Amino acid sequence: MLLKADCICEQGKGSHTKCSHPLLDYKITISGKDGNDAKRYQEKDVKDLLKDIQEAQK
């Protein structure tokens, strides 16, 4: 989902991934491996990031 939105995701410590977008000045950190269920607060962070990307592209 994030990669389709042109986010840049980098490996962090352990199983954490840091994702950002060129139009935004912040990153979010997602724990767990790909395919693992996201925690509720992480789902909110992803939704907020995608919303901010959409607004920045207007």
N, C-alpha and C positions, 0 to 999 in steps of 0.2 A: 504494500500500500504506500509506504513512504518512498520507495524507489520509483514508483510510478509518478509520484509528485515531484520528481527531480531532487529528492533529498540526498544528502551525502551522509552515508553511515560509515562510521569508523569503529574498529574493535577497541573496546576499553579494557579495563582490568577484569580478568576472569571471564565470566559470561556476559558482561555488560557491553552494550553498543551505544555509541553516542551519535545522534542524528541531528543534522542541521540543514538549512536551506540557504542558498546564496542571497536571497532577498531579505533574510531575517538575521538578527544579530544575537541569537541565542541558540543553545543546543538542548536537546532532551536526552536523558539517559534511560535506556530500557534494559532491564535485567532479564536473564534467561536466554536460552538458545532459541533460534528460529523454530517455530512450530509449538513452542511452549505457550500455555495460556498466560495472557498478560494480566497483571494485577489491575484492579479497578482504577487506581490513581494513574497508572501508566496509560490505560485506555483514554482517560481524560486528557493527559498530556499530548497524546497523539492526535486526538480530535481537535484540541486547541491549536496545535501546530499546523494541521491541515487547514483550519479556518483562517489562521493568520497568513498562510501562504496564499490562499484564495483572495484575501483582502489586499495583500501586497501586490498581486498581479493586476488589480483593477486600475 
